[in-house]
């Protein structure tokens, strides 16, 4: 560990998730016990390697579809608004993208398309039209 610790590293502060325990011995020497000795060593090693304490980029699981395929899915959904999620998943698999219904729903939600039903409203009757016409003529000017 002495090879990693240098003057620039010793001036760095580390924030631990749990406090360390300090105690004095009979000869009044301060001893500090770090419960995360490996964590501190890993943080020092990462700082020596990269020059900062930021997390390294992780390699996540590759996405099932590309951005182009996502745009194609959104376009298909917008062209036929009555198409269900399973039907969209089937049409997407015909294009070569094998994805679950949940993935299709998530891609549409990322694009701002949320599956919502329109509110059922009563239609205007002949009486309503007549009353609207009377109101409009009364409030013309």
LUMZATOR-878525 format. One line per 3 residues: their letters; for each residue x negated, y, z negated of N, C-alpha, C. Coordinates in nm, 4 decimals. Atoms other than C-alpha are relative to their C-alpha. Last residue first. Example, Ala and Ser with C-alpha at 12.3 -4.5 7.8 and 13.67 -1.06 7.14 Angstrom:
BEGIN
sa = 0.0820/-0.1190/0.0060/-1.3670/-0.1060/-0.7140/0.0770/0.1090/-0.0730; -0.0890/-0.1190/0.0000/-1.2300/-0.4500/-0.7800/-0.0900/0.1200/0.0000
This chain:
BEGIN
xxx = 0.0882/-0.1166/0.0206/7.2564/4.1355/2.9879/0.0104/0.0455/-0.1412; 0.0708/-0.0269/-0.1254/7.3958/3.7933/3.0828/-0.0964/0.1172/-0.0160; 0.1269/-0.0630/0.0361/7.4833/3.6923/2.7272/-0.0836/0.0335/0.1231
xxx = -0.0207/-0.0972/0.1073/7.8526/3.6150/2.7840/-0.1273/0.0785/-0.0325; -0.0754/-0.1135/-0.0559/7.7845/3.4532/3.1229/0.0242/0.1071/-0.1067; 0.0869/-0.0745/-0.0906/7.5096/3.2324/2.9767/0.0724/0.1208/0.0577
xxx = 0.1002/-0.0703/0.0787/7.7264/3.1262/2.6807/-0.0875/0.0876/0.0902; -0.0707/-0.1079/0.0693/8.0186/3.0364/2.9107/-0.0987/0.0849/-0.0798; -0.0341/-0.0989/-0.1015/7.7856/2.8338/3.1358/0.0719/0.1191/-0.0630
xxx = 0.1242/-0.0697/-0.0350/7.6356/2.6548/2.8347/0.0270/0.1089/0.1024; 0.0331/-0.0908/0.1102/7.9866/2.5689/2.7088/-0.1281/0.0786/0.0281; -0.0984/-0.1073/-0.0004/8.0847/2.4248/3.0491/-0.0311/0.1019/-0.1101
xxx = 0.0318/-0.0866/-0.1140/7.7676/2.2208/3.0715/0.0937/0.1208/0.0035; 0.1229/-0.0728/0.0316/7.8226/2.0815/2.7224/-0.0339/0.0979/0.1113; -0.0357/-0.1025/0.0989/8.1850/1.9893/2.8082/-0.1224/0.0840/-0.0362
xxx = -0.0639/-0.1086/-0.0746/8.0701/1.8082/3.1226/0.0391/0.1139/-0.0950; -0.1323/0.0343/-0.0523/7.8359/1.5989/2.9065/0.0552/0.1191/0.0777; -0.0952/-0.1110/0.0051/7.4657/1.6506/2.8620/0.1321/-0.0446/0.0615
xxx = -0.0071/-0.0796/-0.1218/7.2824/1.3229/2.8014/0.0998/0.1141/-0.0179; -0.1282/0.0088/-0.0713/7.2125/1.1948/2.4523/-0.0007/0.0923/0.1212; -0.0847/-0.1158/0.0250/6.8455/1.1705/2.3644/0.1323/-0.0184/0.0725
xxx = -0.1269/0.0143/-0.0707/6.6319/0.8599/2.3282/0.0901/0.1170/-0.0385; -0.1172/-0.0009/0.0863/6.2878/0.9690/2.2126/0.1248/-0.0107/0.0863; -0.0699/-0.1274/0.0000/6.0014/0.8698/2.4383/0.1274/-0.0126/-0.0829
xxx = -0.1269/0.0010/-0.0715/5.8011/0.5688/2.3350/0.0627/0.1384/-0.0051; -0.1127/-0.0518/0.0767/5.4379/0.5952/2.2393/0.1240/-0.0023/0.0869; -0.1268/0.0621/-0.0344/5.1356/0.4041/2.3555/0.1120/0.0481/-0.0900
xxx = -0.0515/0.0760/0.1129/4.8466/0.6452/2.3135/0.1369/-0.0538/0.0370; -0.1295/0.0583/-0.0347/4.6452/0.7712/2.6080/0.0448/-0.0895/-0.1146; -0.1091/-0.0871/0.0410/4.3688/1.0061/2.4932/0.1376/-0.0513/0.0371
xxx = -0.0275/-0.0944/-0.1088/4.0826/0.8427/2.6843/0.1163/0.0928/-0.0334; 0.1177/-0.0860/-0.0116/3.9580/0.6765/2.3654/0.0192/0.1054/0.1076; -0.0080/-0.0968/0.1089/4.3127/0.5475/2.3159/-0.1196/0.0939/0.0013
xxx = -0.1029/-0.0979/-0.0351/4.3039/0.3850/2.6597/0.0130/0.1058/-0.1094; 0.0525/-0.0826/-0.1092/3.9706/0.2167/2.5819/0.1019/0.1072/0.0411; 0.1011/-0.0910/0.0545/4.1039/0.0954/2.2455/-0.0564/0.0918/0.1076
xxx = -0.0698/-0.1025/0.0777/4.4181/-0.0521/2.4009/-0.0990/0.1027/-0.0530; -0.0700/-0.0844/-0.0968/4.2105/-0.2383/2.6611/0.0705/0.1141/-0.0727; 0.1008/-0.0819/-0.0669/3.9771/-0.3667/2.3899/0.0658/0.0938/0.0993
xxx = 0.0452/-0.1011/0.0954/4.2715/-0.4850/2.1804/-0.1027/0.0930/0.0632; -0.1020/-0.1051/0.0026/4.4252/-0.6621/2.4776/-0.0413/0.1127/-0.0941; -0.1213/0.0319/0.0744/4.1028/-0.8579/2.5197/0.0987/0.1166/0.0075
xxx = -0.0117/-0.0716/0.1268/3.8474/-0.7990/2.7918/0.1320/-0.0374/-0.0664; -0.0746/0.0844/0.0921/3.7165/-0.9860/3.0946/0.0013/0.0682/-0.1363; 0.0298/-0.0366/0.1388/3.6171/-0.7269/3.3519/0.0875/-0.0851/-0.0909
xxx = 0.1263/0.0581/0.0455/3.6000/-0.8687/3.7056/-0.0389/0.0340/-0.1422; 0.1106/-0.0824/-0.0508/3.8618/-0.6613/3.8879/-0.1354/-0.0503/-0.0485; 0.0049/0.0249/-0.1438/4.1207/-0.9353/3.8337/-0.1124/0.0805/0.0653
xxx = 0.0751/0.1247/-0.0179/4.0320/-0.9134/3.4639/-0.0060/-0.0385/0.1472; 0.1422/-0.0294/0.0224/4.1375/-0.5480/3.4722/-0.0837/-0.1254/0.0178; 0.0485/-0.0683/-0.1204/4.4709/-0.6405/3.6278/-0.1482/0.0339/-0.0123
xxx = 0.0033/0.0955/-0.1109/4.5276/-0.8981/3.3542/-0.0512/0.0666/0.1276; 0.1130/0.0906/0.0240/4.4286/-0.6526/3.0791/-0.0122/-0.1008/0.1136; 0.1227/-0.0741/-0.0299/4.6643/-0.3923/3.2294/-0.1230/-0.0873/-0.0193
xxx = 0.0064/-0.0117/-0.1464/4.9460/-0.6481/3.2314/-0.1242/0.0775/0.0426; 0.0406/0.1283/-0.0568/4.8713/-0.7383/2.8683/-0.0087/0.0032/0.1527; 0.1416/0.0280/0.0287/4.8737/-0.3652/2.7772/-0.0415/-0.1375/0.0539
xxx = 0.0309/0.0353/0.1384/5.2075/-0.2996/2.9472/-0.1492/-0.0292/-0.0161; 0.0818/0.1207/0.0084/5.2598/-0.1145/3.2763/-0.0390/-0.0266/-0.1457; -0.0801/0.1057/0.0613/5.5450/0.1380/3.2609/-0.0794/-0.1290/-0.0200
xxx = -0.0159/-0.0264/0.1427/5.3131/0.4356/3.3201/0.0777/-0.1097/-0.0716; -0.1192/0.0765/0.0346/5.1990/0.3018/3.6574/0.0182/0.0098/-0.1509; -0.0777/0.0196/-0.1223/4.9556/0.5500/3.8114/0.1290/-0.0763/-0.0265
xxx = -0.0703/-0.1231/-0.0336/4.8389/0.6678/3.4702/0.0841/-0.0146/0.1264; -0.1050/-0.0233/0.0985/4.7530/0.3159/3.3530/0.0809/0.1245/0.0341; -0.1042/0.1000/-0.0224/4.5625/0.2389/3.6711/0.1167/0.0217/-0.0950
xxx = -0.0688/-0.0376/-0.1228/4.3671/0.5651/3.6370/0.1142/-0.0961/0.0311; -0.0825/-0.1167/0.0328/4.2822/0.4841/3.2758/0.0802/0.0429/0.1228; -0.1094/0.0460/0.0849/4.1601/0.1380/3.3748/0.0948/0.1142/-0.0331
xxx = -0.0914/0.0727/-0.0882/3.9516/0.2808/3.6621/0.1214/-0.0499/-0.0801; -0.0751/-0.0996/-0.0759/3.7979/0.5342/3.4231/0.1010/-0.0662/0.0924; -0.0938/-0.0631/0.0924/3.7006/0.2503/3.1892/0.0857/0.1044/0.0716
xxx = -0.1114/0.0935/0.0163/3.5481/0.0587/3.4802/0.1043/0.0547/-0.0979; -0.0754/0.0012/-0.1265/3.3342/0.3610/3.5667/0.1212/-0.0923/-0.0104; -0.0820/-0.1208/-0.0024/3.2277/0.4042/3.2048/0.0855/0.0047/0.1262
xxx = 0.0784/-0.1208/-0.0228/3.1091/0.0434/3.2006/0.0938/0.1204/-0.0021; -0.0256/-0.0754/-0.1228/3.2962/-0.2449/3.0472/-0.0905/0.1215/0.0083; -0.0569/0.0898/-0.0998/3.2291/-0.5216/2.7964/0.0133/0.0717/0.1336
xxx = -0.1411/-0.0211/-0.0271/2.9985/-0.3048/2.5868/0.0457/-0.0908/0.1134; -0.0292/-0.0685/-0.1263/2.6652/-0.4444/2.4747/0.1502/0.0086/0.0243; -0.0503/0.0986/-0.0937/2.6379/-0.5282/2.1033/0.0354/0.0716/0.1304
xxx = -0.1326/0.0526/0.0252/2.4425/-0.2610/1.9294/0.0357/-0.1053/0.1028; -0.0476/0.0563/-0.1262/2.0686/-0.2110/1.9501/0.1335/-0.0678/-0.0280; -0.0357/0.1418/0.0058/1.9990/0.0156/1.6591/0.0458/-0.0461/0.1371
xxx = -0.1154/0.0286/-0.0861/1.8113/0.3414/1.6832/0.0258/-0.1498/-0.0020; 0.0355/0.0345/-0.1382/1.5795/0.3780/1.3872/0.1275/-0.0254/0.0794; -0.0233/0.1387/-0.0365/1.7026/0.5533/1.0772/-0.0410/-0.0228/0.1447
xxx = -0.1285/0.0295/-0.0641/1.5419/0.8860/1.0052/0.0122/-0.1487/0.0292; -0.0736/0.0971/0.0801/1.2540/0.9088/0.7579/0.1347/-0.0360/0.0612; -0.1175/-0.0551/0.0677/1.0041/1.0802/0.9857/0.0734/-0.1119/-0.0723
xxx = 0.0200/-0.1386/0.0373/0.6556/1.0314/1.1327/0.1217/0.0662/-0.0619; -0.0751/-0.0915/-0.0856/0.7418/0.7158/1.3243/-0.0207/0.1467/-0.0332; -0.0128/0.0440/-0.1384/0.4982/0.4524/1.1971/0.0619/0.1069/0.0897
xxx = 0.1334/0.0094/-0.0596/0.3758/0.6088/0.8726/0.0086/-0.0351/0.1484; 0.0532/-0.1348/-0.0140/0.7300/0.7178/0.7865/-0.1379/-0.0023/0.0648; -0.0724/-0.0645/-0.1096/0.8639/0.3696/0.8593/-0.0506/0.1416/0.0226
xxx = 0.0473/0.0580/-0.1258/0.5907/0.2136/0.6422/0.0697/0.0653/0.1194; 0.1361/-0.0500/-0.0265/0.6666/0.4500/0.3555/-0.0524/-0.0519/0.1333; -0.0142/-0.1410/-0.0354/1.0381/0.3727/0.3785/-0.1356/0.0622/0.0298
xxx = -0.0535/-0.0054/-0.1358/0.9648/-0.0013/0.3889/0.0163/0.1446/0.0452; 0.1084/0.0378/-0.0910/0.7410/0.0300/0.0825/0.0469/0.0071/0.1458; 0.0921/-0.1133/-0.0032/1.0136/0.2191/-0.1008/-0.1138/-0.0297/0.0957
xxx = -0.0671/-0.1087/-0.0712/1.2663/-0.0464/-0.0101/-0.0911/0.1209/0.0128; 0.0046/0.0301/-0.1435/1.0261/-0.3249/-0.1106/0.0673/0.1094/0.0816; 0.1371/-0.0158/-0.0460/0.9690/-0.1652/-0.4523/-0.0104/-0.0277/0.1501
xxx = -0.0028/0.0161/-0.1452/1.3400/-0.1251/-0.5048/-0.1400/0.0166/0.0569; -0.0713/0.1238/-0.0312/1.3679/-0.1802/-0.8809/0.0015/-0.0290/0.1496; -0.0937/-0.0192/-0.1102/1.0948/0.0789/-0.9235/0.0711/-0.1313/0.0266
xxx = -0.0420/0.1262/-0.0598/0.9284/0.0607/-1.2651/0.1042/0.0303/0.1069; -0.1266/-0.0145/-0.0718/0.7369/0.3672/-1.3727/0.0298/-0.1312/0.0693; -0.0139/0.1023/-0.1028/0.4680/0.3389/-1.6371/0.1377/0.0153/0.0618
xxx = -0.1322/0.0092/-0.0625/0.3646/0.6431/-1.8407/-0.0036/-0.1072/0.1087; 0.0076/-0.0093/-0.1457/0.0592/0.5870/-2.0543/0.1400/-0.0186/0.0567; -0.0632/-0.1201/-0.0533/0.1034/0.6653/-2.4247/-0.0249/0.0211/0.1499
xxx = 0.1104/-0.0953/-0.0166/-0.1410/0.3919/-2.5468/0.0469/0.1289/0.0689; 0.0530/-0.0390/0.1312/0.1560/0.1967/-2.6917/-0.1145/0.1007/0.0126; 0.0610/0.1110/0.0727/0.3270/0.1924/-2.3531/-0.0578/0.0534/-0.1317
xxx = 0.1350/-0.0249/0.0497/0.5645/0.4586/-2.2246/-0.0504/-0.1248/-0.0727; 0.0226/0.0290/0.1411/0.8685/0.3784/-2.0133/-0.1453/0.0279/-0.0345; 0.1320/-0.0425/0.0454/1.0219/0.4812/-1.6833/-0.0122/-0.0326/-0.1489
xxx = 0.0143/0.0043/0.1456/1.3099/0.3111/-1.5098/-0.1435/0.0382/-0.0353; 0.1074/0.0877/0.0453/1.3988/0.4046/-1.1522/-0.0090/0.0085/-0.1527; 0.1145/-0.0648/0.0649/1.7345/0.5485/-1.0611/-0.1050/-0.1023/-0.0425
xxx = -0.0111/0.0243/0.1438/1.9547/0.3674/-0.8090/-0.1215/0.0634/-0.0666; -0.1416/0.0165/0.0293/2.0182/0.4734/-0.4465/0.0231/-0.0286/-0.1480; -0.0359/0.1395/0.0197/1.6690/0.6099/-0.4202/0.1477/-0.0090/-0.0349
xxx = -0.1239/0.0066/0.0758/1.5880/0.9476/-0.2725/0.0401/-0.1456/-0.0077; -0.0881/0.1085/-0.0393/1.2276/0.9654/-0.1664/0.1227/0.0014/-0.0898; -0.0906/0.0426/0.1046/1.0234/1.2820/-0.1815/0.0914/-0.1070/0.0542
xxx = -0.1387/0.0242/-0.0392/0.7250/1.3372/0.0436/0.0807/-0.0456/-0.1210; -0.0762/-0.1213/0.0256/0.4028/1.4908/-0.0940/0.1473/-0.0172/0.0368; -0.0200/-0.0149/0.1436/0.2435/1.1478/-0.1280/0.0794/0.1255/-0.0324
xxx = -0.1079/0.0866/0.0445/0.2963/1.0889/0.2422/0.0292/0.0178/-0.1480; -0.1262/-0.0514/-0.0524/0.0942/1.3919/0.3485/0.1175/-0.0855/-0.0469; -0.0364/-0.1246/0.0677/-0.1927/1.3028/0.1150/0.1322/0.0552/0.0515
xxx = 0.0997/-0.1029/-0.0268/-0.1984/0.9444/0.2335/0.0462/0.1281/-0.0671; -0.0143/-0.1242/0.0751/-0.0184/0.6291/0.1257/-0.1142/0.0947/0.0335; -0.1117/-0.0776/-0.0529/-0.0138/0.3636/0.3947/0.0076/0.1363/-0.0664
xxx = 0.0319/-0.0382/-0.1368/-0.3589/0.2196/0.3274/0.1107/0.0851/0.0611; 0.0869/-0.1167/0.0019/-0.2924/0.2308/-0.0461/-0.0381/0.0432/0.1414; -0.0815/-0.1181/0.0000/0.0000/0.0000/0.0000/-0.0865/0.1252/0.0000
